[in-house]
Amino acid sequence: MKMYAALLVSVLSVAGCSSFNQDTNSLSVPPGLGDTARASVSWDGTYSGLLPCADCSGIQTTITLKPDGTYIEITEYVGKPNARYINEGRFTWKVNGRDIVLSNGEQYMVGEGQLFRLDQAGNRVVGSLANHYVLKKI
């Protein structure tokens, strides 16, 4: 029994002498977020760009994302009379911590200083028009 007690004391002594290198200045990120746009990108702010339009010159789109999870989206169908719309609502982050969904169903991938419009399935637009589905932070 004395042998087990001595072994236990020596194990605890070694463990007690171990040093832990803990950085107290690091940013606390909720579990599961890790290195995601939500955690690492300054995503709040205003984004703007001209999105493609099937029957007009383009859709001038401006989206303001607010830290409280709300947004304001202003769209104007260029070349069409009385075609300016304002949509306000809430947005939610997808589980991947990278994509957001506006309350009107539109989806965007958040990047450094830009939003990438996603298709209805939540995928990036590919092909020759892919670079036209980007809103830049202003």
N, CA, C and O atoms as a DFTB+ gen file, in Angstrom:
552 C
 N C O
     1  1       0.815      -1.180       0.000
     2  2       0.000       0.000       0.000
     3  2       0.861       1.247       0.000
     4  3       0.560       2.226      -0.682
     5  1       1.986       1.198       0.809
     6  2       2.880       2.344       0.851
     7  2       3.490       2.589      -0.516
     8  3       3.772       3.730      -0.880
     9  1       3.696       1.517      -1.274
    10  2       4.284       1.645      -2.604
    11  2       3.326       2.397      -3.535
    12  3       3.760       3.246      -4.314
    13  1       2.032       2.091      -3.459
    14  2       1.041       2.788      -4.293
    15  2       0.934       4.256      -3.903
    16  3       0.795       5.125      -4.764
    17  1       0.997       4.527      -2.618
    18  2       0.914       5.906      -2.141
    19  2       2.123       6.696      -2.625
    20  3       1.987       7.847      -3.038
    21  1       3.306       6.085      -2.576
    22  2       4.523       6.758      -3.036
    23  2       4.453       7.006      -4.541
    24  3       4.861       8.065      -5.017
    25  1       3.940       6.037      -5.286
    26  2       3.793       6.190      -6.735
    27  2       2.810       7.313      -7.057
    28  3       3.059       8.123      -7.951
    29  1       1.701       7.361      -6.335
    30  2       0.694       8.401      -6.551
    31  2       1.269       9.784      -6.249
    32  3       1.034      10.730      -7.000
    33  1       2.010       9.903      -5.168
    34  2       2.621      11.186      -4.804
    35  2       3.610      11.622      -5.874
    36  3       3.642      12.799      -6.232
    37  1       4.413      10.706      -6.392
    38  2       5.400      11.083      -7.409
    39  2       4.722      11.472      -8.723
    40  3       5.173      12.403      -9.389
    41  1       3.656      10.783      -9.107
    42  2       2.930      11.130     -10.335
    43  2       2.304      12.514     -10.191
    44  3       2.396      13.333     -11.106
    45  1       1.673      12.781      -9.057
    46  2       1.056      14.088      -8.832
    47  2       2.100      15.194      -8.773
    48  3       1.845      16.310      -9.224
    49  1       3.261      14.899      -8.228
    50  2       4.331      15.895      -8.164
    51  2       4.804      16.273      -9.557
    52  3       4.999      17.453      -9.850
    53  1       4.987      15.285     -10.413
    54  2       5.420      15.543     -11.784
    55  2       4.345      16.326     -12.532
    56  3       4.654      17.278     -13.248
    57  1       3.095      15.932     -12.369
    58  2       2.000      16.626     -13.051
    59  2       1.879      18.058     -12.551
    60  3       1.584      18.959     -13.335
    61  1       2.099      18.281     -11.271
    62  2       2.013      19.619     -10.702
    63  2       3.122      20.532     -11.172
    64  3       2.959      21.752     -11.173
    65  1       4.243      19.967     -11.570
    66  2       5.365      20.774     -12.038
    67  2       5.263      21.133     -13.511
    68  3       6.020      21.967     -14.006
    69  1       4.344      20.515     -14.199
    70  2       4.184      20.815     -15.625
    71  2       3.697      22.242     -15.780
    72  3       2.886      22.725     -14.990
    73  1       4.199      22.913     -16.808
    74  2       3.743      24.286     -17.044
    75  2       2.828      24.306     -18.252
    76  3       3.062      23.617     -19.244
    77  1       1.797      25.097     -18.150
    78  2       0.859      25.268     -19.246
    79  2       1.074      26.648     -19.818
    80  3       1.069      27.638     -19.086
    81  1       1.262      26.717     -21.113
    82  2       1.482      27.988     -21.788
    83  2       0.131      28.507     -22.248
    84  3      -0.344      28.157     -23.328
    85  1      -0.479      29.335     -21.428
    86  2      -1.827      29.814     -21.723
    87  2      -1.761      31.274     -22.126
    88  3      -1.228      32.105     -21.392
    89  1      -2.305      31.583     -23.296
    90  2      -2.335      32.955     -23.803
    91  2      -3.622      33.609     -23.331
    92  3      -4.707      33.266     -23.799
    93  1      -3.501      34.550     -22.405
    94  2      -4.693      35.197     -21.865
    95  2      -5.168      36.345     -22.733
    96  3      -6.237      36.898     -22.477
    97  1      -4.405      36.722     -23.758
    98  2      -4.797      37.822     -24.630
    99  2      -5.502      37.358     -25.891
   100  3      -5.853      38.185     -26.733
   101  1      -5.718      36.068     -26.044
   102  2      -6.328      35.578     -27.279
   103  2      -7.827      35.832     -27.277
   104  3      -8.460      35.905     -26.223
   105  1      -8.377      35.963     -28.467
   106  2      -9.805      36.212     -28.653
   107  2     -10.588      34.964     -28.309
   108  3     -10.276      33.873     -28.786
   109  1     -11.586      35.122     -27.498
   110  2     -12.435      33.997     -27.144
   111  2     -13.481      33.791     -28.228
   112  3     -14.253      34.698     -28.538
   113  1     -13.503      32.598     -28.800
   114  2     -14.438      32.272     -29.873
   115  2     -15.361      31.181     -29.375
   116  3     -14.894      30.193     -28.807
   117  1     -16.661      31.333     -29.574
   118  2     -17.586      30.295     -29.133
   119  2     -17.216      28.932     -29.708
   120  3     -16.707      28.862     -30.826
   121  1     -17.460      27.844     -28.972
   122  2     -17.117      26.508     -29.453
   123  2     -17.745      26.227     -30.812
   124  3     -18.899      26.576     -31.063
   125  1     -16.974      25.595     -31.677
   126  2     -17.484      25.200     -32.981
   127  2     -17.244      26.213     -34.080
   128  3     -17.403      25.886     -35.256
   129  1     -16.862      27.447     -33.730
   130  2     -16.655      28.443     -34.782
   131  2     -15.275      28.325     -35.412
   132  3     -15.146      28.344     -36.636
   133  1     -14.238      28.202     -34.578
   134  2     -12.888      28.078     -35.116
   135  2     -12.545      29.209     -36.062
   136  3     -12.916      30.358     -35.827
   137  1     -11.835      28.885     -37.134
   138  2     -11.401      29.884     -38.100
   139  2     -12.453      30.017     -39.195
   140  3     -12.297      29.451     -40.277
   141  1     -13.512      30.753     -38.923
   142  2     -14.587      30.953     -39.887
   143  2     -14.731      32.435     -40.164
   144  3     -14.181      33.265     -39.440
   145  1     -15.468      32.767     -41.208
   146  2     -15.699      34.175     -41.530
   147  2     -16.386      34.881     -40.365
   148  3     -16.069      36.029     -40.052
   149  1     -17.311      34.200     -39.736
   150  2     -18.044      34.807     -38.621
   151  2     -17.100      35.197     -37.495
   152  3     -17.291      36.230     -36.853
   153  1     -16.087      34.380     -37.251
   154  2     -15.174      34.616     -36.145
   155  2     -13.966      35.459     -36.528
   156  3     -13.424      36.166     -35.678
   157  1     -13.530      35.405     -37.778
   158  2     -12.251      36.024     -38.118
   159  2     -12.321      37.202     -39.075
   160  3     -11.325      37.905     -39.243
   161  1     -13.453      37.440     -39.700
   162  2     -13.573      38.520     -40.679
   163  2     -14.405      39.649     -40.083
   164  3     -15.377      39.399     -39.370
   165  1     -14.027      40.882     -40.374
   166  2     -14.835      42.032     -39.968
   167  2     -15.996      42.139     -40.948
   168  3     -15.941      42.918     -41.899
   169  1     -17.039      41.363     -40.717
   170  2     -18.122      41.203     -41.684
   171  2     -19.185      42.289     -41.616
   172  3     -19.870      42.533     -42.609
   173  1     -19.342      42.949     -40.466
   174  2     -20.396      43.960     -40.389
   175  2     -20.003      45.188     -41.205
   176  3     -18.828      45.551     -41.271
   177  1     -20.996      45.822     -41.825
   178  2     -20.736      46.979     -42.672
   179  2     -21.605      46.943     -43.911
   180  3     -22.559      46.170     -43.994
   181  1     -21.264      47.791     -44.882
   182  2     -22.064      47.938     -46.094
   183  2     -21.308      47.402     -47.298
   184  3     -20.121      47.673     -47.477
   185  1     -22.018      46.636     -48.120
   186  2     -21.479      46.019     -49.328
   187  2     -22.320      46.483     -50.514
   188  3     -23.529      46.678     -50.388
   189  1     -21.675      46.660     -51.663
   190  2     -22.417      47.131     -52.825
   191  2     -21.832      46.552     -54.107
   192  3     -20.641      46.252     -54.189
   193  1     -22.696      46.403     -55.104
   194  2     -22.253      45.916     -56.403
   195  2     -23.415      45.831     -57.375
   196  3     -24.576      46.003     -57.004
   197  1     -23.077      45.562     -58.621
   198  2     -24.073      45.434     -59.684
   199  2     -24.196      43.961     -60.047
   200  3     -23.294      43.385     -60.656
   201  1     -25.321      43.356     -59.668
   202  2     -25.557      41.943     -59.958
   203  2     -26.219      41.795     -61.324
   204  3     -26.927      42.701     -61.763
   205  1     -26.001      40.667     -62.007
   206  2     -26.616      40.440     -63.321
   207  2     -28.143      40.440     -63.249
   208  3     -28.740      40.092     -62.230
   209  1     -28.751      40.840     -64.362
   210  2     -30.210      40.894     -64.475
   211  2     -30.594      40.373     -65.853
   212  3     -29.975      40.742     -66.851
   213  1     -31.613      39.518     -65.915
   214  2     -32.036      38.916     -67.182
   215  2     -32.696      39.918     -68.119
   216  3     -32.544      39.818     -69.337
   217  1     -33.427      40.884     -67.567
   218  2     -34.160      41.801     -68.447
   219  2     -33.897      43.283     -68.152
   220  3     -34.743      44.133     -68.428
   221  1     -32.726      43.585     -67.593
   222  2     -32.343      44.978     -67.365
   223  2     -30.821      45.080     -67.408
   224  3     -30.134      44.083     -67.634
   225  1     -30.302      46.273     -67.192
   226  2     -28.852      46.492     -67.268
   227  2     -28.099      45.954     -66.061
   228  3     -26.872      45.864     -66.098
   229  1     -28.786      45.603     -65.017
   230  2     -28.164      45.075     -63.810
   231  2     -28.988      45.438     -62.595
   232  3     -29.871      46.293     -62.663
   233  1     -28.698      44.790     -61.493
   234  2     -29.399      45.068     -60.242
   235  2     -28.387      45.686     -59.281
   236  3     -27.550      44.988     -58.709
   237  1     -28.476      46.994     -59.113
   238  2     -27.596      47.669     -58.159
   239  2     -28.044      47.261     -56.762
   240  3     -29.165      47.552     -56.346
   241  1     -27.159      46.590     -56.051
   242  2     -27.512      46.012     -54.752
   243  2     -26.601      46.548     -53.666
   244  3     -25.379      46.548     -53.810
   245  1     -27.199      47.001     -52.586
   246  2     -26.446      47.460     -51.418
   247  2     -27.022      46.760     -50.195
   248  3     -28.224      46.818     -49.938
   249  1     -26.144      46.099     -49.446
   250  2     -26.562      45.385     -48.235
   251  2     -25.730      45.894     -47.065
   252  3     -24.503      45.953     -47.138
   253  1     -26.411      46.257     -45.996
   254  2     -25.732      46.631     -44.758
   255  2     -26.019      45.553     -43.722
   256  3     -27.170      45.311     -43.360
   257  1     -24.945      44.903     -43.248
   258  2     -25.048      43.881     -42.204
   259  2     -24.700      44.529     -40.873
   260  3     -23.667      45.185     -40.741
   261  1     -25.565      44.340     -39.895
   262  2     -25.342      44.948     -38.584
   263  2     -24.955      43.878     -37.566
   264  3     -25.376      42.728     -37.683
   265  1     -24.151      44.255     -36.564
   266  2     -23.699      43.283     -35.560
   267  2     -24.826      42.589     -34.804
   268  3     -24.630      41.496     -34.273
   269  1     -26.009      43.212     -34.748
   270  2     -27.122      42.602     -34.015
   271  2     -27.883      41.565     -34.836
   272  3     -28.913      41.058     -34.391
   273  1     -27.374      41.240     -36.052
   274  2     -28.006      40.209     -36.875
   275  2     -29.106      40.729     -37.781
   276  3     -29.863      39.941     -38.347
   277  1     -29.207      42.040     -37.926
   278  2     -30.192      42.612     -38.840
   279  2     -29.484      43.140     -40.081
   280  3     -28.267      43.325     -40.089
   281  1     -30.262      43.376     -41.120
   282  2     -29.697      43.898     -42.362
   283  2     -30.696      44.818     -43.045
   284  3     -31.895      44.784     -42.771
   285  1     -30.168      45.639     -43.940
   286  2     -30.982      46.447     -44.847
   287  2     -30.431      46.186     -46.239
   288  3     -29.230      46.324     -46.473
   289  1     -31.305      45.810     -47.158
   290  2     -30.910      45.557     -48.547
   291  2     -31.686      46.519     -49.446
   292  3     -32.913      46.592     -49.388
   293  1     -30.953      47.249     -50.270
   294  2     -31.571      48.153     -51.241
   295  2     -31.206      47.638     -52.627
   296  3     -30.027      47.495     -52.951
   297  1     -32.213      47.361     -53.439
   298  2     -31.978      46.897     -54.809
   299  2     -32.666      47.842     -55.779
   300  3     -33.784      48.306     -55.552
   301  1     -31.957      48.110     -56.866
   302  2     -32.515      48.959     -57.911
   303  2     -32.253      48.306     -59.260
   304  3     -31.105      48.054     -59.626
   305  1     -33.314      48.037     -59.987
   306  2     -33.206      47.425     -61.305
   307  2     -32.896      48.538     -62.303
   308  3     -33.767      49.323     -62.676
   309  1     -31.633      48.586     -62.725
   310  2     -31.136      49.668     -63.568
   311  2     -31.862      49.671     -64.914
   312  3     -31.949      48.647     -65.592
   313  1     -32.380      50.843     -65.286
   314  2     -33.074      50.987     -66.556
   315  2     -34.561      50.721     -66.490
   316  3     -35.254      50.832     -67.501
   317  1     -35.061      50.374     -65.327
   318  2     -36.497      50.111     -65.157
   319  2     -37.093      51.223     -64.289
   320  3     -36.511      51.592     -63.269
   321  1     -38.236      51.751     -64.684
   322  2     -38.869      52.801     -63.872
   323  2     -39.479      52.228     -62.589
   324  3     -40.002      51.114     -62.574
   325  1     -39.399      53.004     -61.536
   326  2     -39.997      52.620     -60.242
   327  2     -39.576      51.225     -59.794
   328  3     -40.403      50.440     -59.330
   329  1     -38.316      50.927     -59.932
   330  2     -37.841      49.574     -59.615
   331  2     -36.773      49.605     -58.522
   332  3     -35.720      48.980     -58.648
   333  1     -37.061      50.336     -57.460
   334  2     -36.158      50.409     -56.311
   335  2     -36.892      49.807     -55.113
   336  3     -38.024      50.180     -54.804
   337  1     -36.217      48.863     -54.446
   338  2     -36.853      48.143     -53.345
   339  2     -35.955      48.170     -52.114
   340  3     -34.730      48.111     -52.221
   341  1     -36.575      48.259     -50.958
   342  2     -35.851      48.208     -49.689
   343  2     -36.397      47.025     -48.895
   344  3     -37.602      46.901     -48.678
   345  1     -35.488      46.168     -48.475
   346  2     -35.842      44.974     -47.719
   347  2     -35.059      45.002     -46.405
   348  3     -33.831      45.094     -46.412
   349  1     -35.759      44.924     -45.301
   350  2     -35.112      44.880     -43.991
   351  2     -35.498      43.584     -43.299
   352  3     -36.608      43.081     -43.469
   353  1     -34.576      43.057     -42.523
   354  2     -34.878      41.832     -41.805
   355  2     -33.698      41.346     -40.997
   356  3     -32.783      42.104     -40.676
   357  1     -33.738      40.078     -40.679
   358  2     -32.661      39.433     -39.923
   359  2     -31.935      38.461     -40.839
   360  3     -32.514      37.924     -41.783
   361  1     -30.675      38.246     -40.550
   362  2     -29.929      37.214     -41.257
   363  2     -29.428      36.206     -40.243
   364  3     -29.220      36.522     -39.072
   365  1     -29.238      34.980     -40.721
   366  2     -28.721      33.922     -39.861
   367  2     -27.459      33.351     -40.481
   368  3     -27.295      33.348     -41.701
   369  1     -26.578      32.871     -39.633
   370  2     -25.352      32.214     -40.088
   371  2     -25.639      30.733     -40.262
   372  3     -26.304      30.118     -39.428
   373  1     -25.137      30.166     -41.344
   374  2     -25.226      28.716     -41.510
   375  2     -24.225      28.066     -40.557
   376  3     -23.339      28.735     -40.026
   377  1     -24.371      26.782     -40.349
   378  2     -23.514      26.042     -39.431
   379  2     -22.037      26.165     -39.806
   380  3     -21.173      26.111     -38.930
   381  1     -21.735      26.330     -41.106
   382  2     -20.335      26.405     -41.526
   383  2     -19.655      27.692     -41.074
   384  3     -18.437      27.815     -41.205
   385  1     -20.416      28.662     -40.541
   386  2     -19.829      29.901     -40.041
   387  2     -19.300      30.811     -41.129
   388  3     -18.591      31.776     -40.847
   389  1     -19.638      30.511     -42.365
   390  2     -19.123      31.254     -43.517
   391  2     -20.245      31.878     -44.332
   392  3     -20.067      32.948     -44.913
   393  1     -21.383      31.231     -44.379
   394  2     -22.497      31.677     -45.213
   395  2     -23.607      32.270     -44.352
   396  3     -23.831      31.849     -43.217
   397  1     -24.304      33.270     -44.930
   398  2     -25.452      33.858     -44.255
   399  2     -26.687      33.705     -45.136
   400  3     -26.592      33.605     -46.359
   401  1     -27.841      33.689     -44.487
   402  2     -29.119      33.620     -45.190
   403  2     -29.952      34.810     -44.724
   404  3     -30.220      34.963     -43.532
   405  1     -30.358      35.651     -45.676
   406  2     -31.219      36.781     -45.356
   407  2     -32.639      36.275     -45.140
   408  3     -32.990      35.194     -45.614
   409  1     -33.452      37.037     -44.437
   410  2     -34.822      36.593     -44.159
   411  2     -35.653      36.444     -45.426
   412  3     -36.697      35.793     -45.399
   413  1     -35.207      37.042     -46.551
   414  2     -35.922      36.861     -47.824
   415  2     -35.438      35.622     -48.585
   416  3     -35.898      35.363     -49.697
   417  1     -34.510      34.855     -47.992
   418  2     -34.033      33.616     -48.594
   419  2     -32.739      33.735     -49.376
   420  3     -32.129      32.718     -49.704
   421  1     -32.299      34.958     -49.687
   422  2     -31.035      35.120     -50.412
   423  2     -29.885      34.646     -49.535
   424  3     -29.904      34.811     -48.315
   425  1     -28.870      34.045     -50.188
   426  2     -27.724      33.515     -49.471
   427  2     -26.443      34.147     -49.993
   428  3     -26.294      34.383     -51.192
   429  1     -25.521      34.417     -49.073
   430  2     -24.229      34.990     -49.422
   431  2     -23.131      34.282     -48.642
   432  3     -23.328      33.876     -47.497
   433  1     -21.974      34.140     -49.276
   434  2     -20.787      33.671     -48.583
   435  2     -20.004      34.908     -48.174
   436  3     -19.765      35.791     -48.998
   437  1     -19.602      34.980     -46.914
   438  2     -18.879      36.132     -46.400
   439  2     -17.384      35.914     -46.591
   440  3     -16.828      34.908     -46.150
   441  1     -16.742      36.875     -47.258
   442  2     -15.299      36.838     -47.446
   443  2     -14.687      38.105     -46.889
   444  3     -15.405      38.980     -46.406
   445  1     -13.384      38.216     -46.950
   446  2     -12.693      39.408     -46.469
   447  2     -13.044      40.584     -47.371
   448  3     -12.553      40.666     -48.497
   449  1     -13.888      41.497     -46.892
   450  2     -14.256      42.685     -47.641
   451  2     -15.206      42.449     -48.797
   452  3     -15.327      43.304     -49.675
   453  1     -15.883      41.311     -48.821
   454  2     -16.812      41.045     -49.919
   455  2     -17.847      39.986     -49.548
   456  3     -17.631      39.155     -48.666
   457  1     -18.972      40.047     -50.250
   458  2     -20.021      39.037     -50.140
   459  2     -20.178      38.388     -51.503
   460  3     -20.251      39.081     -52.518
   461  1     -20.231      37.063     -51.533
   462  2     -20.426      36.317     -52.776
   463  2     -21.856      35.792     -52.789
   464  3     -22.246      35.025     -51.908
   465  1     -22.626      36.196     -53.771
   466  2     -24.015      35.729     -53.887
   467  2     -23.993      34.238     -54.206
   468  3     -23.252      33.798     -55.085
   469  1     -24.797      33.470     -53.499
   470  2     -24.881      32.028     -53.704
   471  2     -26.159      31.699     -54.460
   472  3     -27.118      32.470     -54.448
   473  1     -26.159      30.546     -55.117
   474  2     -27.372      30.123     -55.820
   475  2     -28.380      29.571     -54.805
   476  3     -28.109      29.557     -53.605
   477  1     -29.535      29.119     -55.286
   478  2     -30.592      28.655     -54.386
   479  2     -30.196      27.432     -53.575
   480  3     -30.748      27.186     -52.503
   481  1     -29.234      26.665     -54.088
   482  2     -28.761      25.483     -53.363
   483  2     -27.654      25.830     -52.369
   484  3     -27.171      24.956     -51.650
   485  1     -27.250      27.103     -52.324
   486  2     -26.207      27.525     -51.400
   487  2     -24.802      27.359     -51.930
   488  3     -23.849      27.330     -51.151
   489  1     -24.650      27.248     -53.248
   490  2     -23.331      27.077     -53.864
   491  2     -22.881      28.368     -54.531
   492  3     -23.701      29.178     -54.961
   493  1     -21.554      28.551     -54.611
   494  2     -21.006      29.699     -55.335
   495  2     -21.372      29.586     -56.799
   496  3     -21.399      28.492     -57.362
   497  1     -21.655      30.726     -57.414
   498  2     -21.926      30.771     -58.846
   499  2     -20.602      30.532     -59.562
   500  3     -19.582      31.119     -59.202
   501  1     -20.620      29.667     -60.579
   502  2     -19.412      29.361     -61.347
   503  2     -19.629      29.756     -62.805
   504  3     -20.752      30.036     -63.225
   505  1     -18.558      29.773     -63.553
   506  2     -18.659      30.088     -64.972
   507  2     -18.220      31.507     -65.272
   508  3     -17.617      32.183     -64.439
   509  1     -18.535      31.939     -66.482
   510  2     -18.050      33.230     -66.964
   511  2     -18.636      34.423     -66.203
   512  3     -18.035      35.498     -66.198
   513  1     -19.780      34.257     -65.569
   514  2     -20.393      35.368     -64.835
   515  2     -20.097      35.347     -63.331
   516  3     -20.596      36.196     -62.592
   517  1     -19.304      34.400     -62.885
   518  2     -19.064      34.231     -61.450
   519  2     -18.582      35.513     -60.772
   520  3     -19.020      35.829     -59.665
   521  1     -17.688      36.252     -61.424
   522  2     -17.147      37.457     -60.794
   523  2     -18.138      38.622     -60.788
   524  3     -17.840      39.679     -60.232
   525  1     -19.310      38.444     -61.400
   526  2     -20.354      39.472     -61.376
   527  2     -21.311      39.282     -60.197
   528  3     -22.211      40.098     -59.995
   529  1     -21.128      38.225     -59.429
   530  2     -21.990      37.945     -58.284
   531  2     -21.276      38.255     -56.971
   532  3     -21.366      37.499     -56.004
   533  1     -20.565      39.380     -56.957
   534  2     -19.783      39.776     -55.793
   535  2     -20.155      41.200     -55.389
   536  3     -20.219      42.098     -56.229
   537  1     -20.398      41.394     -54.105
   538  2     -20.606      42.729     -53.551
   539  2     -19.357      43.091     -52.755
   540  3     -18.878      42.288     -51.954
   541  1     -18.831      44.281     -52.967
   542  2     -17.609      44.731     -52.286
   543  2     -17.973      45.617     -51.097
   544  3     -18.938      46.379     -51.141
   545  1     -17.186      45.501     -50.047
   546  2     -17.411      46.326     -48.865
   547  2     -17.016      47.764     -49.177
   548  3     -15.958      48.022     -49.749
   549  1     -17.888      48.698     -48.789
   550  2     -17.592      50.114     -49.058
   551  2     -17.405      50.882     -47.758
   552  3     -17.150      52.086     -47.785
